[in-house]
Amino acid sequence: MYVPFETQSLTMDKGEQKERELIFERAANIYSCRNSKMVEDAWAGLVVFDGNKGGTHNVFQQLLEAGKPFIWINPVNMKYYEII
């Protein structure tokens, strides 16, 4: 399960929020390995990453280690880098 943004529930009504929470509870062990699974499933990546440690940093490192091509967009300096 890939969650695109943590505040997604703010766009949902109460029933959808409750259903989302139930799904997360059932998938807790899968959710914890989402970064690895995303990298494994991807043939290439697009990473918007400001250099700070966290989940995106983890994906960035895994893409490098896996030798998968990706484009890194740094929102701080508005530059992009092709990592092939």
N, CA, C and O atoms as a GROMACS GRO file, in nm:
protein
  336
    1MET      N    1   0.085  -0.117   0.000
    1MET     CA    2   0.000   0.000   0.000
    1MET      C    3   0.090   0.123   0.000
    1MET      O    4   0.181   0.134   0.082
    2TYR      N    5   0.064   0.213  -0.091
    2TYR     CA    6   0.140   0.337  -0.101
    2TYR      C    7   0.046   0.452  -0.067
    2TYR      O    8  -0.060   0.468  -0.127
    3VAL      N    9   0.086   0.533   0.029
    3VAL     CA   10   0.005   0.647   0.072
    3VAL      C   11   0.072   0.773   0.018
    3VAL      O   12   0.183   0.806   0.060
    4PRO      N   13   0.007   0.843  -0.075
    4PRO     CA   14   0.072   0.956  -0.139
    4PRO      C   15   0.095   1.076  -0.048
    4PRO      O   16   0.194   1.148  -0.063
    5PHE      N   17   0.006   1.099   0.045
    5PHE     CA   18   0.026   1.209   0.138
    5PHE      C   19  -0.051   1.182   0.265
    5PHE      O   20  -0.165   1.136   0.263
    6GLU      N   21   0.014   1.214   0.378
    6GLU     CA   22  -0.041   1.180   0.509
    6GLU      C   23  -0.170   1.255   0.542
    6GLU      O   24  -0.251   1.204   0.619
    7THR      N   25  -0.189   1.373   0.488
    7THR     CA   26  -0.308   1.452   0.522
    7THR      C   27  -0.426   1.423   0.429
    7THR      O   28  -0.523   1.499   0.425
    8GLN      N   29  -0.418   1.314   0.356
    8GLN     CA   30  -0.523   1.277   0.262
    8GLN      C   31  -0.661   1.270   0.330
    8GLN      O   32  -0.762   1.305   0.270
    9SER      N   33  -0.664   1.224   0.454
    9SER     CA   34  -0.792   1.208   0.523
    9SER      C   35  -0.867   1.340   0.541
    9SER      O   36  -0.988   1.340   0.559
   10LEU      N   37  -0.796   1.453   0.536
   10LEU     CA   38  -0.862   1.582   0.550
   10LEU      C   39  -0.954   1.612   0.432
   10LEU      O   40  -1.042   1.697   0.443
   11THR      N   41  -0.935   1.542   0.321
   11THR     CA   42  -1.019   1.561   0.204
   11THR      C   43  -1.137   1.464   0.201
   11THR      O   44  -1.214   1.463   0.106
   12MET      N   45  -1.150   1.381   0.305
   12MET     CA   46  -1.252   1.276   0.309
   12MET      C   47  -1.362   1.308   0.409
   12MET      O   48  -1.342   1.383   0.504
   13ASP      N   49  -1.478   1.248   0.385
   13ASP     CA   50  -1.584   1.262   0.484
   13ASP      C   51  -1.557   1.162   0.598
   13ASP      O   52  -1.466   1.080   0.588
   14LYS      N   53  -1.635   1.169   0.705
   14LYS     CA   54  -1.612   1.088   0.825
   14LYS      C   55  -1.612   0.939   0.796
   14LYS      O   56  -1.529   0.865   0.849
   15GLY      N   57  -1.705   0.893   0.712
   15GLY     CA   58  -1.712   0.750   0.678
   15GLY      C   59  -1.588   0.703   0.604
   15GLY      O   60  -1.535   0.596   0.633
   16GLU      N   61  -1.542   0.783   0.509
   16GLU     CA   62  -1.420   0.749   0.434
   16GLU      C   63  -1.298   0.748   0.526
   16GLU      O   64  -1.210   0.664   0.512
   17GLN      N   65  -1.294   0.843   0.621
   17GLN     CA   66  -1.183   0.848   0.715
   17GLN      C   67  -1.178   0.722   0.801
   17GLN      O   68  -1.071   0.666   0.825
   18LYS      N   69  -1.296   0.678   0.847
   18LYS     CA   70  -1.302   0.558   0.930
   18LYS      C   71  -1.258   0.434   0.850
   18LYS      O   72  -1.184   0.350   0.901
   19GLU      N   73  -1.304   0.424   0.726
   19GLU     CA   74  -1.265   0.312   0.641
   19GLU      C   75  -1.114   0.314   0.614
   19GLU      O   76  -1.049   0.209   0.614
   20ARG      N   77  -1.060   0.432   0.592
   20ARG     CA   78  -0.916   0.446   0.570
   20ARG      C   79  -0.837   0.398   0.691
   20ARG      O   80  -0.737   0.328   0.676
   21GLU      N   81  -0.882   0.435   0.811
   21GLU     CA   82  -0.815   0.392   0.934
   21GLU      C   83  -0.819   0.241   0.949
   21GLU      O   84  -0.720   0.180   0.989
   22LEU      N   85  -0.933   0.178   0.918
   22LEU     CA   86  -0.944   0.033   0.926
   22LEU      C   87  -0.847  -0.035   0.830
   22LEU      O   88  -0.782  -0.134   0.865
   23ILE      N   89  -0.838   0.018   0.710
   23ILE     CA   90  -0.744  -0.038   0.611
   23ILE      C   91  -0.602  -0.026   0.662
   23ILE      O   92  -0.524  -0.121   0.650
   24PHE      N   93  -0.566   0.088   0.719
   24PHE     CA   94  -0.431   0.108   0.772
   24PHE      C   95  -0.401   0.012   0.886
   24PHE      O   96  -0.291  -0.043   0.894
   25GLU      N   97  -0.499  -0.010   0.973
   25GLU     CA   98  -0.479  -0.103   1.084
   25GLU      C   99  -0.452  -0.244   1.033
   25GLU      O  100  -0.366  -0.314   1.085
   26ARG      N  101  -0.526  -0.285   0.932
   26ARG     CA  102  -0.510  -0.420   0.877
   26ARG      C  103  -0.379  -0.435   0.800
   26ARG      O  104  -0.325  -0.545   0.790
   27ALA      N  105  -0.331  -0.327   0.746
   27ALA     CA  106  -0.211  -0.333   0.662
   27ALA      C  107  -0.087  -0.277   0.731
   27ALA      O  108   0.010  -0.242   0.664
   28ALA      N  109  -0.088  -0.268   0.862
   28ALA     CA  110   0.022  -0.203   0.935
   28ALA      C  111   0.157  -0.265   0.904
   28ALA      O  112   0.255  -0.193   0.885
   29ASN      N  113   0.164  -0.396   0.898
   29ASN     CA  114   0.293  -0.460   0.870
   29ASN      C  115   0.337  -0.437   0.726
   29ASN      O  116   0.457  -0.430   0.699
   30ILE      N  117   0.245  -0.426   0.636
   30ILE     CA  118   0.278  -0.399   0.495
   30ILE      C  119   0.319  -0.253   0.480
   30ILE      O  120   0.414  -0.222   0.408
   31TYR      N  121   0.248  -0.164   0.548
   31TYR     CA  122   0.275  -0.020   0.540
   31TYR      C  123   0.419   0.013   0.579
   31TYR      O  124   0.481   0.102   0.522
   32SER      N  125   0.471  -0.060   0.678
   32SER     CA  126   0.606  -0.030   0.727
   32SER      C  127   0.714  -0.060   0.624
   32SER      O  128   0.825  -0.008   0.637
   33CYS      N  129   0.686  -0.141   0.524
   33CYS     CA  130   0.787  -0.173   0.423
   33CYS      C  131   0.754  -0.109   0.288
   33CYS      O  132   0.805  -0.154   0.186
   34ARG      N  133   0.670  -0.005   0.286
   34ARG     CA  134   0.627   0.053   0.160
   34ARG      C  135   0.741   0.110   0.078
   34ARG      O  136   0.740   0.099  -0.045
   35ASN      N  137   0.839   0.173   0.142
   35ASN     CA  138   0.950   0.231   0.066
   35ASN      C  139   1.023   0.124  -0.013
   35ASN      O  140   1.051   0.141  -0.131
   36SER      N  141   1.055   0.013   0.053
   36SER     CA  142   1.125  -0.096  -0.015
   36SER      C  143   1.042  -0.152  -0.128
   36SER      O  144   1.096  -0.180  -0.236
   37LYS      N  145   0.914  -0.168  -0.106
   37LYS     CA  146   0.826  -0.223  -0.209
   37LYS      C  147   0.814  -0.127  -0.327
   37LYS      O  148   0.813  -0.171  -0.442
   38MET      N  149   0.804   0.003  -0.301
   38MET     CA  150   0.796   0.099  -0.410
   38MET      C  151   0.921   0.092  -0.496
   38MET      O  152   0.913   0.092  -0.619
   39VAL      N  153   1.038   0.086  -0.432
   39VAL     CA  154   1.163   0.078  -0.507
   39VAL      C  155   1.170  -0.053  -0.584
   39VAL      O  156   1.209  -0.055  -0.701
   40GLU      N  157   1.132  -0.160  -0.520
   40GLU     CA  158   1.133  -0.291  -0.587
   40GLU      C  159   1.042  -0.292  -0.710
   40GLU      O  160   1.080  -0.346  -0.814
   41ASP      N  161   0.925  -0.234  -0.700
   41ASP     CA  162   0.827  -0.234  -0.809
   41ASP      C  163   0.862  -0.137  -0.922
   41ASP      O  164   0.818  -0.155  -1.035
   42ALA      N  165   0.941  -0.036  -0.891
   42ALA     CA  166   0.970   0.070  -0.989
   42ALA      C  167   1.080   0.028  -1.086
   42ALA      O  168   1.174  -0.042  -1.048
   43TRP      N  169   1.068   0.074  -1.210
   43TRP     CA  170   1.180   0.057  -1.304
   43TRP      C  171   1.260   0.187  -1.311
   43TRP      O  172   1.373   0.188  -1.359
   44ALA      N  173   1.201   0.297  -1.263
   44ALA     CA  174   1.267   0.427  -1.255
   44ALA      C  175   1.192   0.509  -1.151
   44ALA      O  176   1.083   0.472  -1.108
   45GLY      N  177   1.249   0.622  -1.112
   45GLY     CA  178   1.184   0.704  -1.010
   45GLY      C  179   1.191   0.852  -1.038
   45GLY      O  180   1.276   0.900  -1.113
   46LEU      N  181   1.101   0.924  -0.976
   46LEU     CA  182   1.100   1.070  -0.973
   46LEU      C  183   1.093   1.107  -0.826
   46LEU      O  184   0.994   1.079  -0.759
   47VAL      N  185   1.199   1.171  -0.776
   47VAL     CA  186   1.210   1.198  -0.633
   47VAL      C  187   1.217   1.349  -0.612
   47VAL      O  188   1.307   1.415  -0.663
   48VAL      N  189   1.123   1.403  -0.537
   48VAL     CA  190   1.128   1.544  -0.495
   48VAL      C  191   1.178   1.540  -0.351
   48VAL      O  192   1.107   1.498  -0.260
   49PHE      N  193   1.302   1.584  -0.333
   49PHE     CA  194   1.372   1.560  -0.208
   49PHE      C  195   1.459   1.680  -0.174
   49PHE      O  196   1.540   1.725  -0.255
   50ASP      N  197   1.441   1.734  -0.052
   50ASP     CA  198   1.514   1.854  -0.010
   50ASP      C  199   1.645   1.824   0.063
   50ASP      O  200   1.713   1.917   0.107
   51GLY      N  201   1.680   1.697   0.076
   51GLY     CA  202   1.805   1.661   0.142
   51GLY      C  203   1.792   1.624   0.288
   51GLY      O  204   1.889   1.578   0.348
   52ASN      N  205   1.676   1.643   0.347
   52ASN     CA  206   1.656   1.609   0.488
   52ASN      C  207   1.631   1.460   0.505
   52ASN      O  208   1.576   1.394   0.416
   53LYS      N  209   1.671   1.407   0.619
   53LYS     CA  210   1.650   1.265   0.649
   53LYS      C  211   1.501   1.240   0.669
   53LYS      O  212   1.428   1.326   0.717
   54GLY      N  213   1.457   1.121   0.631
   54GLY     CA  214   1.317   1.082   0.645
   54GLY      C  215   1.283   0.977   0.542
   54GLY      O  216   1.372   0.913   0.486
   55GLY      N  217   1.156   0.959   0.516
   55GLY     CA  218   1.110   0.857   0.424
   55GLY      C  219   1.159   0.875   0.283
   55GLY      O  220   1.198   0.778   0.218
   56THR      N  221   1.158   0.999   0.233
   56THR     CA  222   1.204   1.025   0.098
   56THR      C  223   1.354   1.000   0.088
   56THR      O  224   1.402   0.948  -0.013
   57HIS      N  225   1.428   1.037   0.191
   57HIS     CA  226   1.572   1.008   0.194
   57HIS      C  227   1.595   0.858   0.184
   57HIS      O  228   1.686   0.813   0.114
   58ASN      N  229   1.514   0.781   0.253
   58ASN     CA  230   1.524   0.635   0.250
   58ASN      C  231   1.503   0.582   0.108
   58ASN      O  232   1.578   0.496   0.062
   59VAL      N  233   1.401   0.632   0.040
   59VAL     CA  234   1.375   0.589  -0.098
   59VAL      C  235   1.490   0.631  -0.189
   59VAL      O  236   1.534   0.553  -0.273
   60PHE      N  237   1.540   0.752  -0.172
   60PHE     CA  238   1.654   0.803  -0.249
   60PHE      C  239   1.772   0.707  -0.236
   60PHE      O  240   1.832   0.668  -0.336
   61GLN      N  241   1.806   0.670  -0.113
   61GLN     CA  242   1.918   0.580  -0.087
   61GLN      C  243   1.894   0.442  -0.149
   61GLN      O  244   1.986   0.383  -0.207
   62GLN      N  245   1.772   0.392  -0.137
   62GLN     CA  246   1.741   0.261  -0.192
   62GLN      C  247   1.749   0.260  -0.345
   62GLN      O  248   1.795   0.162  -0.404
   63LEU      N  249   1.705   0.368  -0.408
   63LEU     CA  250   1.717   0.378  -0.554
   63LEU      C  251   1.864   0.376  -0.596
   63LEU      O  252   1.900   0.309  -0.692
   64LEU      N  253   1.947   0.450  -0.523
   64LEU     CA  254   2.091   0.450  -0.552
   64LEU      C  255   2.150   0.310  -0.537
   64LEU      O  256   2.222   0.262  -0.625
   65GLU      N  257   2.118   0.244  -0.425
   65GLU     CA  258   2.171   0.111  -0.397
   65GLU      C  259   2.123   0.008  -0.499
   65GLU      O  260   2.197  -0.084  -0.533
   66ALA      N  261   2.000   0.024  -0.546
   66ALA     CA  262   1.943  -0.070  -0.644
   66ALA      C  263   1.994  -0.042  -0.785
   66ALA      O  264   1.974  -0.123  -0.876
   67GLY      N  265   2.058   0.073  -0.804
   67GLY     CA  266   2.108   0.109  -0.936
   67GLY      C  267   1.997   0.142  -1.035
   67GLY      O  268   2.015   0.128  -1.156
   68LYS      N  269   1.883   0.187  -0.983
   68LYS     CA  270   1.771   0.223  -1.070
   68LYS      C  271   1.780   0.370  -1.109
   68LYS      O  272   1.815   0.454  -1.027
   69PRO      N  273   1.748   0.401  -1.235
   69PRO     CA  274   1.756   0.541  -1.277
   69PRO      C  275   1.644   0.624  -1.214
   69PRO      O  276   1.533   0.576  -1.193
   70PHE      N  277   1.676   0.750  -1.186
   70PHE     CA  278   1.572   0.839  -1.134
   70PHE      C  279   1.611   0.984  -1.158
   70PHE      O  280   1.727   1.017  -1.182
   71ILE      N  281   1.512   1.068  -1.150
   71ILE     CA  282   1.533   1.212  -1.156
   71ILE      C  283   1.508   1.266  -1.016
   71ILE      O  284   1.406   1.236  -0.954
   72TRP      N  285   1.602   1.345  -0.969
   72TRP     CA  286   1.590   1.407  -0.837
   72TRP      C  287   1.565   1.555  -0.857
   72TRP      O  288   1.645   1.625  -0.919
   73ILE      N  289   1.453   1.602  -0.804
   73ILE     CA  290   1.421   1.744  -0.805
   73ILE      C  291   1.443   1.795  -0.663
   73ILE      O  292   1.383   1.746  -0.567
   74ASN      N  293   1.530   1.895  -0.651
   74ASN     CA  294   1.556   1.956  -0.521
   74ASN      C  295   1.475   2.085  -0.513
   74ASN      O  296   1.507   2.183  -0.581
   75PRO      N  297   1.369   2.086  -0.431
   75PRO     CA  298   1.284   2.205  -0.423
   75PRO      C  299   1.350   2.324  -0.355
   75PRO      O  300   1.301   2.436  -0.366
   76VAL      N  301   1.460   2.302  -0.287
   76VAL     CA  302   1.529   2.411  -0.217
   76VAL      C  303   1.600   2.501  -0.318
   76VAL      O  304   1.587   2.624  -0.312
   77ASN      N  305   1.675   2.441  -0.409
   77ASN     CA  306   1.749   2.521  -0.507
   77ASN      C  307   1.686   2.517  -0.646
   77ASN      O  308   1.739   2.577  -0.740
   78MET      N  309   1.573   2.447  -0.660
   78MET     CA  310   1.499   2.435  -0.786
   78MET      C  311   1.585   2.378  -0.898
   78MET      O  312   1.573   2.420  -1.013
   79LYS      N  313   1.672   2.285  -0.865
   79LYS     CA  314   1.754   2.217  -0.964
   79LYS      C  315   1.709   2.072  -0.973
   79LYS      O  316   1.650   2.017  -0.880
   80TYR      N  317   1.738   2.011  -1.088
   80TYR     CA  318   1.710   1.869  -1.099
   80TYR      C  319   1.834   1.797  -1.150
   80TYR      O  320   1.919   1.855  -1.218
   81TYR      N  321   1.840   1.670  -1.115
   81TYR     CA  322   1.957   1.588  -1.148
   81TYR      C  323   1.906   1.456  -1.202
   81TYR      O  324   1.814   1.396  -1.146
   82GLU      N  325   1.966   1.410  -1.311
   82GLU     CA  326   1.934   1.279  -1.366
   82GLU      C  327   2.035   1.180  -1.312
   82GLU      O  328   2.155   1.194  -1.336
   83ILE      N  329   1.987   1.082  -1.239
   83ILE     CA  330   2.074   0.979  -1.181
   83ILE      C  331   2.049   0.852  -1.261
   83ILE      O  332   1.943   0.790  -1.252
   84ILE      N  333   2.149   0.814  -1.339
   84ILE     CA  334   2.132   0.696  -1.426
   84ILE      C  335   2.237   0.593  -1.395
   84ILE      O  336   2.240   0.487  -1.457
   0.00000   0.00000   0.00000
